Amino acid sequence: MAELTITFLGTGTSQGVPVIACKCAVCASADPRDKRTRSSIYVESPELSWVIDTGTDFRTQFLRERISRLDAVVYTHSHTDHIMGFDDLRPFCHPDISMPIYASAQTMKDLERVFHFAFSGENLFPGYVRPEPHIVDGPFMLGKTELTPLPVKHGRASVFGYLFSRNGQPLAAYLSDCKEVPDFVIERIAGVKILIVDALRHAPHPTHMNIQEALAVAEKVRPGETWFTHICHDLAHEKTQETLPAGVRLAYDGLKLTV
């Protein structure tokens, strides 16, 4: 029996793919793997299920995957494409159920500012999101799964990736938005079964890793398998996949992994 099931709700960058008004080959592609909503994953364990980030496409993603259970929300950071689906948590908070929210102190502060109506508790009518804030400053448990925050560099943003472990065994690492992965994070996730990592495009980018940088991280981590995410419209799925080494693949919306 699988310890964890990971569903890629979205694998796209901040604008999604296709990009509005763009007529490039990837945006016009008929390959469903080239249709990318904003990056997020849904994780199921034998005890609990949680989502990493509630991006702009959160509602569409949950409807597409027919998800009816959600026990917690975990945030990587507070950029628009990772938080703006927050209010669509409402169906999981009716009539008076609180939703555990896990985020760094800075990300939680941003969530409280943007969604003041939910966090303030003022005039909180039935059906509103009822967040139960938990500041992430170290490993924490969701059921029997330990989540370890992994600080990574993403421009000036304060960003966490996460390592998922069960019974002391590292199973999967998720690094959706990063330009650099510090050596101590590499050491912490070395040999993990599944590595999910930012790989925006071929050309360099100031706040995201490109394909070559992501491959270099994978070479250091030496996971069982590597999946690239947060992909822009510069990369056609089939054509790009043909260029990648064994054990490295492009993720796509709706992909499910078990570990």
VOPAGU-2260 file (C-alpha; in pm, 1 decimal, decimal comma):
REM VOPAGU-2260
SITE   aa  ch    i         X         Y         Z
SITE  MET   A    0       0,0       0,0       0,0
SITE  ALA   A    1     127,6     344,7     -90,4
SITE  GLU   A    2     230,8     565,0     200,1
SITE  LEU   A    3     151,8     883,2       4,8
SITE  THR   A    4     -28,8     972,0    -315,6
SITE  ILE   A    5      71,0    1300,4    -478,5
SITE  THR   A    6    -153,8    1461,3    -739,7
SITE  PHE   A    7     -17,4    1747,6    -946,8
SITE  LEU   A    8    -305,6    1993,6    -940,7
SITE  GLY   A    9    -103,2    2236,6   -1149,9
SITE  THR   A   10     242,9    2247,1   -1306,2
SITE  GLY   A   11     245,7    2590,2   -1466,9
SITE  THR   A   12     411,2    2918,6   -1392,5
SITE  SER   A   13     237,9    3233,1   -1265,7
SITE  GLN   A   14      54,1    3305,8   -1592,8
SITE  GLY   A   15     -42,2    2946,6   -1662,0
SITE  VAL   A   16     -24,6    2782,6   -2004,5
SITE  PRO   A   17    -167,2    2882,7   -2245,8
SITE  VAL   A   18     -84,4    3242,6   -2168,2
SITE  ILE   A   19    -357,5    3494,3   -2243,8
SITE  ALA   A   20    -328,2    3630,9   -2600,1
SITE  CYS   A   21     -19,6    3420,8   -2678,7
SITE  LYS   A   22      -7,8    3233,4   -3009,8
SITE  CYS   A   23     316,5    3040,5   -2960,0
SITE  ALA   A   24     335,8    2669,5   -3048,5
SITE  VAL   A   25     301,0    2553,5   -2687,7
SITE  CYS   A   26       4,8    2779,1   -2608,2
SITE  ALA   A   27    -163,8    2652,4   -2926,7
SITE  SER   A   28     -68,3    2288,7   -2859,4
SITE  ALA   A   29    -334,2    2016,3   -2866,3
SITE  ASP   A   30    -131,7    1803,1   -2624,2
SITE  PRO   A   31    -323,2    1810,6   -2291,3
SITE  ARG   A   32      10,7    1793,8   -2108,0
SITE  ASP   A   33      85,4    2142,6   -2240,3
SITE  LYS   A   34    -217,9    2284,4   -2057,5
SITE  ARG   A   35     -72,8    2397,4   -1725,5
SITE  THR   A   36    -260,4    2559,6   -1439,6
SITE  ARG   A   37     -75,9    2729,8   -1153,6
SITE  SER   A   38     157,8    2500,5    -955,8
SITE  SER   A   39      16,3    2307,1    -661,9
SITE  ILE   A   40       1,0    1949,4    -533,0
SITE  TYR   A   41    -256,3    1751,5    -334,5
SITE  VAL   A   42    -116,0    1490,9     -96,1
SITE  GLU   A   43    -310,2    1196,1      43,0
SITE  SER   A   44    -189,4     983,5     332,4
SITE  PRO   A   45    -373,0     698,4     509,7
SITE  GLU   A   46    -473,9     949,4     782,1
SITE  LEU   A   47    -507,0    1296,0     626,7
SITE  SER   A   48    -506,8    1487,3     299,3
SITE  TRP   A   49    -363,4    1833,3     238,7
SITE  VAL   A   50    -287,1    2078,0     -39,3
SITE  ILE   A   51      36,7    2268,0     -95,0
SITE  ASP   A   52     -72,0    2621,4    -193,9
SITE  THR   A   53    -411,9    2746,0    -305,2
SITE  GLY   A   54    -330,4    2914,0    -632,0
SITE  THR   A   55    -546,2    3109,3    -870,2
SITE  ASP   A   56    -680,3    2786,6   -1025,6
SITE  PHE   A   57    -755,9    2609,2    -695,4
SITE  ARG   A   58   -1131,3    2574,8    -754,3
SITE  THR   A   59   -1089,8    2447,8   -1110,4
SITE  GLN   A   60    -823,0    2200,6   -1002,4
SITE  PHE   A   61   -1029,2    2051,1    -720,3
SITE  LEU   A   62   -1333,5    2018,4    -946,0
SITE  ARG   A   63   -1124,6    1856,3   -1219,0
SITE  GLU   A   64    -980,9    1599,0    -978,4
SITE  ARG   A   65   -1314,7    1552,8    -799,3
SITE  ILE   A   66   -1154,7    1611,3    -459,8
SITE  SER   A   67   -1399,5    1612,9    -170,6
SITE  ARG   A   68   -1166,1    1588,2     129,4
SITE  LEU   A   69    -918,5    1842,9     261,9
SITE  ASP   A   70    -778,4    1837,4     616,0
SITE  ALA   A   71    -510,6    2109,2     598,4
SITE  VAL   A   72    -346,2    2370,1     376,4
SITE  VAL   A   73      31,0    2421,4     361,9
SITE  TYR   A   74     186,5    2725,6     195,6
SITE  THR   A   75     524,0    2768,0      30,4
SITE  HIS   A   76     504,6    3149,1       6,2
SITE  SER   A   77     262,7    3432,8     -56,6
SITE  HIS   A   78     303,8    3517,6    -423,5
SITE  THR   A   79     -27,2    3572,5    -601,7
SITE  ASP   A   80     -18,4    3248,2    -800,2
SITE  HIS   A   81      11,4    3049,2    -476,0
SITE  ILE   A   82    -252,1    3208,9    -251,7
SITE  MET   A   83    -534,6    3362,1    -455,1
SITE  GLY   A   84    -756,9    3056,2    -438,9
SITE  PHE   A   85    -777,4    3092,0     -60,1
SITE  ASP   A   86   -1143,6    3194,3     -51,9
SITE  ASP   A   87   -1238,1    2875,4    -238,9
SITE  LEU   A   88   -1159,2    2685,4      80,5
SITE  ARG   A   89   -1510,9    2783,8     191,1
SITE  PRO   A   90   -1681,2    2448,4     111,6
SITE  PHE   A   91   -1441,5    2278,4     354,6
SITE  CYS   A   92   -1529,4    2518,7     637,9
SITE  HIS   A   93   -1910,3    2497,1     640,7
SITE  PRO   A   94   -2086,9    2557,1     872,3
SITE  ASP   A   95   -1834,5    2613,1    1152,3
SITE  ILE   A   96   -1534,6    2392,1    1074,7
SITE  SER   A   97   -1189,5    2550,7    1098,2
SITE  MET   A   98    -921,5    2479,5     838,2
SITE  PRO   A   99    -564,7    2435,1     968,5
SITE  ILE   A  100    -332,6    2668,7     775,1
SITE  TYR   A  101      44,0    2610,6     789,2
SITE  ALA   A  102     282,8    2883,1     670,5
SITE  SER   A  103     597,2    3071,5     763,5
SITE  ALA   A  104     553,9    3377,7     983,3
SITE  GLN   A  105     596,2    3611,7     684,7
SITE  THR   A  106     358,4    3417,2     462,5
SITE  MET   A  107      99,6    3401,6     740,7
SITE  LYS   A  108     131,4    3777,4     789,9
SITE  ASP   A  109      66,2    3827,9     419,0
SITE  LEU   A  110    -232,7    3592,7     425,1
SITE  GLU   A  111    -377,0    3781,6     722,1
SITE  ARG   A  112    -336,0    4110,0     534,6
SITE  VAL   A  113    -481,3    3996,0     201,4
SITE  PHE   A  114    -763,4    3791,4     355,5
SITE  HIS   A  115    -826,3    4008,5     659,5
SITE  PHE   A  116   -1197,8    3929,7     651,4
SITE  ALA   A  117   -1123,9    3564,0     730,1
SITE  PHE   A  118    -843,5    3599,2     983,8
SITE  SER   A  119    -989,0    3891,7    1180,0
SITE  GLY   A  120   -1293,5    3697,9    1297,8
SITE  GLU   A  121   -1505,7    4008,6    1249,6
SITE  ASN   A  122   -1856,1    3951,2    1111,9
SITE  LEU   A  123   -1764,7    3591,7    1027,4
SITE  PHE   A  124   -2081,4    3456,1     872,9
SITE  PRO   A  125   -2152,8    3085,8     815,4
SITE  GLY   A  126   -1981,9    2966,8     500,6
SITE  TYR   A  127   -1675,9    3191,4     533,9
SITE  VAL   A  128   -1325,8    3044,4     547,2
SITE  ARG   A  129   -1235,4    2980,9     909,7
SITE  PRO   A  130    -853,9    2960,8     916,0
SITE  GLU   A  131    -673,0    2800,4    1209,3
SITE  PRO   A  132    -320,7    2949,6    1175,8
SITE  HIS   A  133      -8,4    2744,1    1249,7
SITE  ILE   A  134     329,7    2916,0    1209,4
SITE  VAL   A  135     586,9    2685,3    1050,6
SITE  ASP   A  136     929,3    2726,5    1208,8
SITE  GLY   A  137    1037,5    2362,9    1204,4
SITE  PRO   A  138     910,7    2011,6    1125,3
SITE  PHE   A  139     546,4    1936,3    1201,5
SITE  MET   A  140     312,3    1640,8    1170,9
SITE  LEU   A  141       4,0    1587,5     958,3
SITE  GLY   A  142    -124,0    1252,5    1070,3
SITE  LYS   A  143     179,9    1025,1    1065,5
SITE  THR   A  144     357,9    1227,7     798,0
SITE  GLU   A  145     634,3    1465,4     904,0
SITE  LEU   A  146     667,9    1780,4     695,4
SITE  THR   A  147    1006,2    1950,5     715,1
SITE  PRO   A  148    1026,8    2307,0     578,5
SITE  LEU   A  149    1313,6    2358,8     334,9
SITE  PRO   A  150    1419,8    2724,2     298,2
SITE  VAL   A  151    1517,8    2799,8     -61,0
SITE  LYS   A  152    1605,8    3115,2    -252,8
SITE  HIS   A  153    1336,5    3258,8    -482,9
SITE  GLY   A  154    1439,2    3615,5    -555,9
SITE  ARG   A  155    1361,5    3828,2    -250,1
SITE  ALA   A  156    1069,9    3608,6    -140,6
SITE  SER   A  157    1077,4    3397,3     173,7
SITE  VAL   A  158     997,0    3051,4      41,2
SITE  PHE   A  159     966,8    2702,2     185,5
SITE  GLY   A  160     989,1    2377,2       1,2
SITE  TYR   A  161     882,2    2070,9     198,8
SITE  LEU   A  162    1014,7    1723,5     268,3
SITE  PHE   A  163     755,6    1454,3     340,6
SITE  SER   A  164     871,1    1168,1     565,0
SITE  ARG   A  165     696,9     873,8     729,9
SITE  ASN   A  166     839,6     651,8    1001,2
SITE  GLY   A  167    1167,0     843,2     970,7
SITE  GLN   A  168    1198,2     764,9     599,2
SITE  PRO   A  169    1220,7    1057,6     353,3
SITE  LEU   A  170     969,4     995,4      75,7
SITE  ALA   A  171     927,8    1309,1    -135,4
SITE  ALA   A  172    1063,7    1663,4    -157,2
SITE  TYR   A  173     867,9    1948,9    -316,4
SITE  LEU   A  174    1057,3    2261,0    -430,8
SITE  SER   A  175     816,3    2443,8    -657,5
SITE  ASP   A  176     966,6    2794,8    -662,2
SITE  CYS   A  177    1340,6    2840,6    -627,6
SITE  LYS   A  178    1648,2    2980,9    -794,6
SITE  GLU   A  179    1900,3    2814,9    -562,2
SITE  VAL   A  180    1888,7    2518,0    -327,2
SITE  PRO   A  181    2132,1    2557,8     -32,8
SITE  ASP   A  182    2378,7    2279,5      40,3
SITE  PHE   A  183    2216,6    2198,8     375,3
SITE  VAL   A  184    1883,8    2140,8     195,5
SITE  ILE   A  185    2058,1    1917,6     -60,8
SITE  GLU   A  186    2202,0    1714,6     225,4
SITE  ARG   A  187    1865,6    1692,6     400,2
SITE  ILE   A  188    1683,3    1553,6      97,1
SITE  ALA   A  189    1968,4    1343,3     -47,6
SITE  GLY   A  190    1845,3    1008,7    -176,9
SITE  VAL   A  191    1476,0    1095,7    -142,5
SITE  LYS   A  192    1247,6     869,7    -344,0
SITE  ILE   A  193    1074,7    1151,0    -534,7
SITE  LEU   A  194    1214,2    1498,8    -604,8
SITE  ILE   A  195     973,6    1758,9    -743,8
SITE  VAL   A  196    1159,6    2071,3    -846,2
SITE  ASP   A  197    1122,0    2404,4   -1025,5
SITE  ALA   A  198    1236,5    2399,1   -1390,1
SITE  LEU   A  199    1089,1    2701,2   -1564,6
SITE  ARG   A  200    1249,9    2694,8   -1909,1
SITE  HIS   A  201    1585,3    2658,4   -2089,9
SITE  ALA   A  202    1688,4    3025,0   -2067,2
SITE  PRO   A  203    1814,1    3162,1   -1734,0
SITE  HIS   A  204    1567,0    3342,6   -1508,6
SITE  PRO   A  205    1641,1    3566,9   -1208,4
SITE  THR   A  206    1409,8    3388,2    -961,5
SITE  HIS   A  207    1350,0    3038,5   -1101,2
SITE  MET   A  208    1579,3    2754,4   -1197,5
SITE  ASN   A  209    1604,9    2664,3   -1561,7
SITE  ILE   A  210    1635,7    2308,2   -1692,3
SITE  GLN   A  211    2014,2    2290,4   -1652,9
SITE  GLU   A  212    2005,0    2426,3   -1297,5
SITE  ALA   A  213    1729,9    2183,8   -1200,5
SITE  LEU   A  214    1926,6    1893,3   -1350,7
SITE  ALA   A  215    2228,9    2000,8   -1145,8
SITE  VAL   A  216    2020,0    1987,8    -827,1
SITE  ALA   A  217    1887,6    1643,8    -920,0
SITE  GLU   A  218    2242,0    1522,1    -979,2
SITE  LYS   A  219    2337,7    1629,3    -626,8
SITE  VAL   A  220    2026,0    1490,2    -458,9
SITE  ARG   A  221    2026,8    1161,3    -653,7
SITE  PRO   A  222    1660,2    1082,6    -592,8
SITE  GLY   A  223    1480,0     772,8    -707,8
SITE  GLU   A  224    1300,5     985,9    -964,9
SITE  THR   A  225    1281,7    1356,0   -1051,6
SITE  TRP   A  226     979,8    1551,2   -1174,4
SITE  PHE   A  227    1000,2    1907,7   -1305,4
SITE  THR   A  228     722,0    2156,6   -1231,2
SITE  HIS   A  229     643,9    2531,3   -1248,4
SITE  ILE   A  230     691,4    2514,6   -1625,2
SITE  CYS   A  231     632,6    2807,1   -1860,3
SITE  HIS   A  232     518,5    2812,8   -2222,4
SITE  ASP   A  233     874,0    2788,6   -2355,0
SITE  LEU   A  234     873,6    2411,2   -2301,0
SITE  ALA   A  235     665,4    2174,2   -2513,9
SITE  HIS   A  236     604,1    1859,4   -2309,2
SITE  GLU   A  237     685,3    1587,4   -2562,8
SITE  LYS   A  238     977,3    1764,5   -2728,4
SITE  THR   A  239    1135,7    1860,9   -2394,4
SITE  GLN   A  240    1088,6    1515,6   -2243,6
SITE  GLU   A  241    1290,4    1363,0   -2528,6
SITE  THR   A  242    1594,2    1568,2   -2420,6
SITE  LEU   A  243    1590,3    1475,3   -2051,9
SITE  PRO   A  244    1804,3    1198,6   -1898,5
SITE  ALA   A  245    1663,2     875,1   -1760,6
SITE  GLY   A  246    1480,3     921,5   -1433,3
SITE  VAL   A  247    1389,7    1286,0   -1502,9
SITE  ARG   A  248    1047,5    1381,7   -1635,9
SITE  LEU   A  249     821,9    1680,2   -1685,9
SITE  ALA   A  250     518,8    1667,0   -1459,9
SITE  TYR   A  251     177,7    1755,7   -1600,1
SITE  ASP   A  252    -158,9    1855,2   -1455,7
SITE  GLY   A  253    -348,4    1555,9   -1318,6
SITE  LEU   A  254     -40,7    1331,9   -1285,2
SITE  LYS   A  255     -54,4    1104,8    -979,0
SITE  LEU   A  256     251,1     957,8    -807,1
SITE  THR   A  257     250,7     698,4    -531,5
SITE  VAL   A  258     534,2     634,4    -292,4
